């Protein structure tokens, strides 16, 4: 990611408004079970950490990565306010940050897309682990035509990045595509 991209995200998260009050993403609450002892989760491009915090409340030890230090500061403050300690917030440019191999029982990605990272994302999940992924597809261009289409999925594209995985749900609902799938071998 360029310096300009990093600065844009810093500005966006300087004043987080009420984003944390939204609670966790509905895909998480529907598909992710409470953690068993020792289970780990990864939240890529975690932003203000609302999903990472929910995962920690479910008992997961969470690595939450984002490029924005401002977002991570807000997320850490919210973690402390809630009395949690199960989230490790890491400032990371995902263009250059290696993901741990087979380290996570749950990997979540919301509103982030870098197709080059799909092999590393798949590899981050332990056999039998879960991927929960949702991001914009090109139908979003009808609502916001100034966005870049290369930062969006084509409808139906997401499941193709997880061949051989057991798909629990995959949908292209309006301007978003989502997938919940289990990695084989568990």
One Martini backbone bead per residue (centre of mass of N, CA, C, O) as a GRO file, in nm:
protein
  186
    1UNK     BB    1   0.101   0.034   0.018
    2UNK     BB    2   0.073   0.353   0.017
    3UNK     BB    3   0.110   0.643   0.174
    4UNK     BB    4  -0.164   0.758   0.085
    5UNK     BB    5  -0.332   0.525   0.193
    6UNK     BB    6  -0.252   0.549   0.487
    7UNK     BB    7  -0.350   0.843   0.525
    8UNK     BB    8  -0.646   0.790   0.458
    9UNK     BB    9  -0.698   0.594   0.698
   10UNK     BB   10  -0.619   0.786   0.922
   11UNK     BB   11  -0.842   0.993   0.867
   12UNK     BB   12  -1.087   0.804   0.893
   13UNK     BB   13  -0.996   0.713   1.210
   14UNK     BB   14  -0.976   0.973   1.386
   15UNK     BB   15  -1.309   0.965   1.368
   16UNK     BB   16  -1.520   0.693   1.449
   17UNK     BB   17  -1.769   0.742   1.580
   18UNK     BB   18  -2.023   0.469   1.578
   19UNK     BB   19  -1.897   0.196   1.476
   20UNK     BB   20  -1.883   0.018   1.741
   21UNK     BB   21  -2.200   0.016   1.796
   22UNK     BB   22  -2.276  -0.208   1.576
   23UNK     BB   23  -2.110  -0.441   1.609
   24UNK     BB   24  -2.102  -0.729   1.482
   25UNK     BB   25  -2.107  -0.917   1.228
   26UNK     BB   26  -2.358  -1.127   1.125
   27UNK     BB   27  -2.179  -1.363   1.023
   28UNK     BB   28  -2.054  -1.423   1.295
   29UNK     BB   29  -2.307  -1.477   1.476
   30UNK     BB   30  -2.401  -1.717   1.288
   31UNK     BB   31  -2.106  -1.899   1.230
   32UNK     BB   32  -1.949  -1.845   1.501
   33UNK     BB   33  -1.833  -2.013   1.750
   34UNK     BB   34  -1.734  -2.073   2.032
   35UNK     BB   35  -1.453  -2.122   2.187
   36UNK     BB   36  -1.204  -2.324   2.233
   37UNK     BB   37  -0.941  -2.406   2.382
   38UNK     BB   38  -0.687  -2.225   2.202
   39UNK     BB   39  -0.826  -2.055   2.005
   40UNK     BB   40  -0.788  -1.881   1.688
   41UNK     BB   41  -0.785  -1.545   1.539
   42UNK     BB   42  -0.834  -1.352   1.231
   43UNK     BB   43  -0.822  -0.991   1.152
   44UNK     BB   44  -0.847  -0.839   0.853
   45UNK     BB   45  -0.874  -0.526   0.836
   46UNK     BB   46  -1.013  -0.426   1.128
   47UNK     BB   47  -0.998  -0.146   1.213
   48UNK     BB   48  -1.193  -0.091   1.506
   49UNK     BB   49  -1.247  -0.407   1.609
   50UNK     BB   50  -1.539  -0.529   1.641
   51UNK     BB   51  -1.476  -0.831   1.562
   52UNK     BB   52  -1.236  -0.889   1.745
   53UNK     BB   53  -1.387  -0.838   2.011
   54UNK     BB   54  -1.599  -1.054   1.975
   55UNK     BB   55  -1.406  -1.293   1.956
   56UNK     BB   56  -1.292  -1.252   2.241
   57UNK     BB   57  -1.571  -1.290   2.383
   58UNK     BB   58  -1.570  -1.601   2.264
   59UNK     BB   59  -1.241  -1.693   2.334
   60UNK     BB   60  -1.047  -1.578   2.143
   61UNK     BB   61  -0.739  -1.546   2.004
   62UNK     BB   62  -0.636  -1.230   1.861
   63UNK     BB   63  -0.547  -1.115   1.540
   64UNK     BB   64  -0.522  -0.761   1.452
   65UNK     BB   65  -0.515  -0.609   1.132
   66UNK     BB   66  -0.372  -0.282   1.037
   67UNK     BB   67  -0.266   0.024   0.892
   68UNK     BB   68  -0.414   0.189   1.121
   69UNK     BB   69  -0.328   0.341   1.410
   70UNK     BB   70  -0.587   0.485   1.487
   71UNK     BB   71  -0.770   0.238   1.488
   72UNK     BB   72  -0.606   0.070   1.696
   73UNK     BB   73  -0.633   0.266   1.931
   74UNK     BB   74  -0.938   0.250   1.952
   75UNK     BB   75  -0.955  -0.057   1.988
   76UNK     BB   76  -0.783  -0.077   2.244
   77UNK     BB   77  -0.960   0.107   2.417
   78UNK     BB   78  -1.212  -0.077   2.396
   79UNK     BB   79  -1.087  -0.325   2.521
   80UNK     BB   80  -1.029  -0.197   2.796
   81UNK     BB   81  -1.319  -0.103   2.859
   82UNK     BB   82  -1.418  -0.421   2.848
   83UNK     BB   83  -1.189  -0.610   2.981
   84UNK     BB   84  -0.993  -0.708   2.767
   85UNK     BB   85  -0.701  -0.944   2.639
   86UNK     BB   86  -0.736  -1.116   2.339
   87UNK     BB   87  -0.588  -0.876   2.169
   88UNK     BB   88  -0.367  -0.833   1.888
   89UNK     BB   89  -0.251  -0.536   1.775
   90UNK     BB   90  -0.149  -0.473   1.425
   91UNK     BB   91   0.058  -0.295   1.234
   92UNK     BB   92  -0.021  -0.355   0.879
   93UNK     BB   93   0.105  -0.419   0.564
   94UNK     BB   94  -0.025  -0.659   0.355
   95UNK     BB   95   0.198  -0.638   0.129
   96UNK     BB   96   0.439  -0.714   0.381
   97UNK     BB   97   0.276  -0.927   0.561
   98UNK     BB   98   0.309  -1.221   0.710
   99UNK     BB   99   0.123  -1.495   0.735
  100UNK     BB  100   0.028  -1.741   0.925
  101UNK     BB  101   0.053  -2.083   0.921
  102UNK     BB  102  -0.198  -2.264   1.041
  103UNK     BB  103  -0.312  -2.063   1.305
  104UNK     BB  104  -0.634  -2.062   1.241
  105UNK     BB  105  -0.980  -2.115   1.309
  106UNK     BB  106  -1.029  -1.805   1.231
  107UNK     BB  107  -1.100  -1.605   0.937
  108UNK     BB  108  -1.143  -1.250   0.883
  109UNK     BB  109  -1.310  -1.053   0.612
  110UNK     BB  110  -1.383  -0.698   0.570
  111UNK     BB  111  -1.367  -0.479   0.326
  112UNK     BB  112  -1.136  -0.650   0.163
  113UNK     BB  113  -0.906  -0.640  -0.134
  114UNK     BB  114  -0.648  -0.886  -0.232
  115UNK     BB  115  -0.584  -1.126  -0.451
  116UNK     BB  116  -0.284  -1.197  -0.369
  117UNK     BB  117  -0.384  -1.307  -0.066
  118UNK     BB  118  -0.538  -1.579  -0.089
  119UNK     BB  119  -0.316  -1.789  -0.027
  120UNK     BB  120  -0.256  -1.678   0.263
  121UNK     BB  121  -0.539  -1.700   0.375
  122UNK     BB  122  -0.576  -2.002   0.338
  123UNK     BB  123  -0.311  -2.078   0.502
  124UNK     BB  124  -0.404  -1.956   0.787
  125UNK     BB  125  -0.589  -2.196   0.797
  126UNK     BB  126  -0.690  -2.454   0.954
  127UNK     BB  127  -0.785  -2.751   0.955
  128UNK     BB  128  -1.134  -2.698   0.996
  129UNK     BB  129  -1.153  -2.414   0.943
  130UNK     BB  130  -1.261  -2.066   0.913
  131UNK     BB  131  -1.415  -1.859   0.667
  132UNK     BB  132  -1.488  -1.498   0.670
  133UNK     BB  133  -1.627  -1.323   0.384
  134UNK     BB  134  -1.659  -0.963   0.296
  135UNK     BB  135  -1.737  -0.770  -0.004
  136UNK     BB  136  -1.730  -0.588  -0.266
  137UNK     BB  137  -1.897  -0.542  -0.563
  138UNK     BB  138  -1.974  -0.411  -0.879
  139UNK     BB  139  -2.259  -0.307  -0.783
  140UNK     BB  140  -2.146  -0.055  -0.629
  141UNK     BB  141  -2.118   0.138  -0.880
  142UNK     BB  142  -2.419   0.234  -0.881
  143UNK     BB  143  -2.365   0.400  -0.605
  144UNK     BB  144  -2.024   0.432  -0.662
  145UNK     BB  145  -1.864   0.531  -0.949
  146UNK     BB  146  -1.566   0.624  -0.825
  147UNK     BB  147  -1.484   0.357  -0.787
  148UNK     BB  148  -1.278   0.073  -0.802
  149UNK     BB  149  -1.321  -0.225  -0.965
  150UNK     BB  150  -1.044  -0.372  -0.871
  151UNK     BB  151  -1.174  -0.353  -0.555
  152UNK     BB  152  -1.375  -0.572  -0.678
  153UNK     BB  153  -1.596  -0.806  -0.719
  154UNK     BB  154  -1.739  -1.046  -0.886
  155UNK     BB  155  -1.998  -1.205  -0.925
  156UNK     BB  156  -1.901  -1.532  -0.806
  157UNK     BB  157  -1.584  -1.520  -0.730
  158UNK     BB  158  -1.512  -1.607  -0.432
  159UNK     BB  159  -1.529  -1.927  -0.429
  160UNK     BB  160  -1.278  -1.966  -0.629
  161UNK     BB  161  -1.061  -1.917  -0.379
  162UNK     BB  162  -1.200  -2.207  -0.241
  163UNK     BB  163  -1.102  -2.484  -0.329
  164UNK     BB  164  -1.245  -2.763  -0.155
  165UNK     BB  165  -1.429  -2.623   0.017
  166UNK     BB  166  -1.681  -2.594   0.259
  167UNK     BB  167  -1.975  -2.447   0.179
  168UNK     BB  168  -2.208  -2.274   0.373
  169UNK     BB  169  -2.187  -1.981   0.231
  170UNK     BB  170  -2.297  -1.795  -0.070
  171UNK     BB  171  -2.310  -1.444  -0.178
  172UNK     BB  172  -2.489  -1.185  -0.385
  173UNK     BB  173  -2.578  -0.903  -0.212
  174UNK     BB  174  -2.579  -0.688  -0.408
  175UNK     BB  175  -2.279  -0.507  -0.325
  176UNK     BB  176  -2.220  -0.799  -0.190
  177UNK     BB  177  -1.983  -1.048  -0.099
  178UNK     BB  178  -2.004  -1.387   0.039
  179UNK     BB  179  -1.827  -1.616   0.279
  180UNK     BB  180  -1.857  -1.950   0.418
  181UNK     BB  181  -1.584  -2.173   0.518
  182UNK     BB  182  -1.428  -2.498   0.521
  183UNK     BB  183  -1.143  -2.650   0.574
  184UNK     BB  184  -0.989  -2.907   0.481
  185UNK     BB  185  -0.884  -3.174   0.722
  186UNK     BB  186  -1.044  -3.172   1.022
   0.00000   0.00000   0.00000
